């Protein structure tokens, strides 16, 4: 499965999902602060916003 998701960003809606993902060998990069879809979307947006800022800073 790791080949299948290689290069992907793994986002989980909560700690139970994150634990399960980790147990199957996935590296969780994003986890929502609350177990809701809006919180998950916010966490994903924040992750990619910060990632873009870091990339622009390196230029």
MITOR-659626 format. One record per residue: residue in one letter; x, y, z negated of N, C-alpha, C, CB in turn. Coordinates in nm, 3 decimals. Atoms other than C-alpha are relative to their C-alpha. Glycine has a CB too. Layout:
(site 'A', (X, Y, Z), (X, Y, Z), (X, Y, Z), (X, Y, Z));
...
//
This chain:
(site 'X', (0.082, -0.119, 0.000), (0.000, 0.000, 0.000), (0.087, 0.125, 0.000), (-0.094, 0.000, -0.120));
(site 'X', (-0.085, -0.120, 0.006), (0.287, 0.240, -0.066), (0.038, 0.050, 0.139), (0.126, -0.030, -0.081));
(site 'X', (-0.029, -0.043, -0.138), (0.375, 0.241, 0.306), (-0.118, 0.075, 0.058), (0.035, -0.121, 0.088));
(site 'X', (0.122, -0.060, -0.054), (0.015, 0.330, 0.385), (-0.015, 0.145, -0.045), (-0.121, -0.081, -0.043));
(site 'X', (0.018, -0.135, 0.053), (0.020, 0.640, 0.164), (0.131, 0.078, -0.009), (-0.064, -0.007, -0.138));
(site 'X', (-0.129, -0.069, 0.001), (0.383, 0.736, 0.214), (-0.016, 0.140, 0.059), (0.105, -0.080, 0.079));
(site 'X', (0.010, -0.138, -0.045), (0.403, 1.113, 0.245), (-0.132, 0.066, -0.038), (0.017, 0.006, 0.147));
(site 'X', (0.129, -0.055, 0.043), (0.052, 1.158, 0.104), (0.011, 0.057, -0.141), (-0.110, -0.107, 0.005));
(site 'X', (0.009, -0.054, 0.134), (-0.034, 1.362, -0.202), (-0.119, -0.069, -0.066), (-0.016, 0.158, 0.000));
(site 'X', (0.106, 0.073, 0.070), (-0.235, 1.153, -0.449), (-0.062, 0.093, -0.104), (0.056, -0.130, -0.067));
(site 'X', (0.075, -0.082, 0.095), (-0.503, 1.345, -0.638), (-0.105, -0.087, -0.067), (-0.066, 0.123, 0.072));
(site 'X', (0.096, 0.079, 0.076), (-0.718, 1.194, -0.912), (-0.093, 0.091, -0.078), (0.072, -0.096, -0.096));
(site 'X', (0.101, -0.080, 0.066), (-1.035, 1.318, -1.072), (0.013, -0.004, -0.153), (-0.138, -0.047, 0.041));
(site 'X', (-0.016, 0.007, 0.145), (-0.933, 1.213, -1.422), (0.105, -0.101, -0.042), (-0.132, -0.034, -0.065));
(site 'X', (-0.107, 0.085, 0.051), (-0.698, 1.015, -1.644), (-0.020, -0.149, 0.026), (0.015, 0.022, -0.146));
(site 'X', (0.023, 0.143, -0.025), (-0.864, 0.676, -1.589), (0.039, -0.032, 0.145), (-0.149, -0.038, -0.027));
(site 'X', (-0.036, 0.020, -0.141), (-0.830, 0.708, -1.211), (0.151, 0.013, 0.018), (-0.074, 0.101, 0.090));
(site 'X', (-0.146, -0.019, -0.009), (-0.473, 0.836, -1.251), (0.074, -0.122, -0.053), (0.043, 0.127, -0.077));
(site 'X', (-0.064, 0.119, 0.059), (-0.384, 0.540, -1.472), (-0.010, -0.118, 0.097), (-0.067, -0.036, -0.136));
(site 'X', (0.019, 0.109, -0.097), (-0.529, 0.296, -1.219), (0.090, 0.019, 0.121), (-0.146, -0.008, 0.043));
(site 'X', (-0.086, -0.029, -0.115), (-0.344, 0.465, -0.933), (0.146, -0.031, -0.034), (-0.014, 0.147, 0.044));
(site 'X', (-0.137, 0.025, 0.044), (-0.019, 0.449, -1.128), (0.026, -0.150, -0.014), (0.028, 0.071, -0.134));
(site 'X', (-0.015, 0.144, 0.018), (-0.075, 0.082, -1.211), (0.018, -0.074, 0.132), (-0.121, -0.056, -0.073));
(site 'X', (-0.019, 0.065, -0.131), (-0.093, -0.004, -0.841), (0.118, 0.057, 0.077), (-0.126, 0.013, 0.083));
(site 'X', (-0.125, -0.047, -0.058), (0.228, 0.185, -0.772), (-0.007, 0.135, 0.069), (0.047, -0.098, 0.095));
(site 'X', (0.010, -0.132, -0.061), (0.103, 0.525, -0.660), (0.053, 0.107, -0.094), (-0.145, 0.030, 0.039));
(site 'X', (-0.050, -0.112, 0.078), (0.260, 0.848, -0.776), (-0.103, 0.113, 0.006), (0.140, 0.048, 0.053));
(site 'X', (0.105, -0.101, 0.006), (-0.011, 1.090, -0.888), (0.064, 0.138, -0.009), (-0.095, -0.026, -0.120));
(site 'X', (-0.055, -0.136, -0.003), (0.072, 1.450, -0.800), (-0.098, 0.102, -0.057), (0.038, 0.039, 0.142));
(site 'X', (0.103, -0.096, 0.040), (-0.259, 1.617, -0.889), (-0.104, -0.072, -0.085), (-0.066, 0.066, 0.124));
(site 'X', (0.109, 0.054, 0.080), (-0.509, 1.554, -1.165), (-0.087, 0.116, -0.047), (0.053, -0.082, -0.121));
(site 'X', (0.094, -0.104, 0.038), (-0.820, 1.757, -1.235), (0.002, 0.022, -0.151), (-0.142, -0.036, 0.046));
(site 'X', (0.005, -0.033, 0.143), (-0.846, 1.937, -1.570), (-0.127, -0.056, -0.064), (0.006, 0.153, -0.020));
(site 'X', (0.127, 0.058, 0.045), (-1.207, 1.815, -1.599), (-0.040, -0.107, 0.102), (-0.111, 0.110, -0.014));
(site 'X', (0.042, 0.108, -0.089), (-1.371, 1.506, -1.450), (-0.118, 0.043, 0.087), (-0.038, -0.123, -0.082));
(site 'X', (0.104, -0.048, -0.090), (-1.572, 1.700, -1.191), (0.061, 0.026, 0.137), (-0.066, 0.128, -0.056));
(site 'X', (-0.048, -0.027, -0.135), (-1.546, 1.747, -0.817), (0.051, 0.144, 0.013), (-0.112, -0.025, 0.103));
(site 'X', (-0.054, -0.136, -0.010), (-1.513, 2.127, -0.847), (0.139, 0.014, -0.066), (-0.097, 0.099, -0.065));
(site 'X', (-0.132, -0.007, 0.067), (-1.222, 2.082, -1.092), (0.106, -0.071, 0.084), (-0.007, -0.064, -0.140));
(site 'X', (-0.094, 0.070, -0.087), (-1.058, 1.832, -0.856), (0.039, 0.088, 0.119), (-0.059, -0.133, 0.049));
(site 'X', (-0.027, -0.090, -0.113), (-1.091, 2.072, -0.562), (0.091, 0.115, -0.045), (-0.132, 0.056, 0.059));
(site 'X', (-0.084, -0.108, 0.053), (-0.945, 2.352, -0.776), (0.143, -0.046, -0.022), (-0.059, 0.054, -0.131));
(site 'X', (-0.135, 0.053, 0.025), (-0.650, 2.134, -0.877), (0.075, -0.023, 0.131), (-0.008, -0.131, -0.078));
(site 'X', (-0.064, 0.023, -0.130), (-0.581, 2.039, -0.514), (0.040, 0.133, 0.064), (-0.094, -0.078, 0.094));
(site 'X', (-0.031, -0.132, -0.056), (-0.599, 2.401, -0.398), (0.121, 0.061, -0.072), (-0.123, 0.094, -0.011));
(site 'X', (-0.111, -0.054, 0.078), (-0.365, 2.508, -0.679), (0.131, -0.070, 0.035), (-0.029, -0.015, -0.150));
(site 'X', (-0.120, 0.077, -0.035), (-0.119, 2.229, -0.597), (0.059, 0.048, 0.132), (-0.034, -0.150, 0.007));
(site 'X', (-0.052, -0.038, -0.131), (-0.093, 2.324, -0.231), (0.036, 0.149, 0.008), (-0.103, -0.033, 0.108));
(site 'X', (-0.037, -0.143, 0.006), (-0.087, 2.698, -0.305), (0.139, 0.016, -0.060), (-0.104, 0.081, -0.083));
(site 'X', (-0.132, -0.007, 0.064), (0.208, 2.652, -0.540), (0.107, -0.061, 0.088), (-0.003, -0.071, -0.136));
(site 'X', (-0.097, 0.065, -0.090), (0.378, 2.420, -0.294), (0.038, 0.094, 0.114), (-0.058, -0.132, 0.056));
(site 'X', (-0.026, -0.095, -0.108), (0.342, 2.679, -0.016), (0.086, 0.116, -0.050), (-0.133, 0.054, 0.058));
(site 'X', (-0.079, -0.110, 0.058), (0.478, 2.956, -0.243), (0.146, -0.042, -0.019), (-0.059, 0.044, -0.133));
(site 'X', (-0.138, 0.049, 0.019), (0.782, 2.743, -0.332), (0.073, -0.011, 0.133), (-0.001, -0.137, -0.072));
(site 'X', (-0.062, 0.014, -0.132), (0.847, 2.672, 0.036), (0.036, 0.136, 0.058), (-0.095, -0.073, 0.095));
(site 'X', (-0.027, -0.133, -0.051), (0.825, 3.041, 0.125), (0.114, 0.066, -0.076), (-0.126, 0.087, -0.009));
(site 'X', (-0.108, -0.055, 0.082), (1.061, 3.132, -0.160), (0.135, -0.052, 0.046), (-0.022, -0.034, -0.148));
(site 'X', (-0.127, 0.062, -0.045), (1.326, 2.895, -0.022), (0.048, 0.057, 0.131), (-0.017, -0.150, 0.013));
(site 'X', (-0.040, -0.052, -0.133), (1.329, 3.070, 0.316), (0.084, 0.123, -0.011), (-0.121, 0.031, 0.085));
//
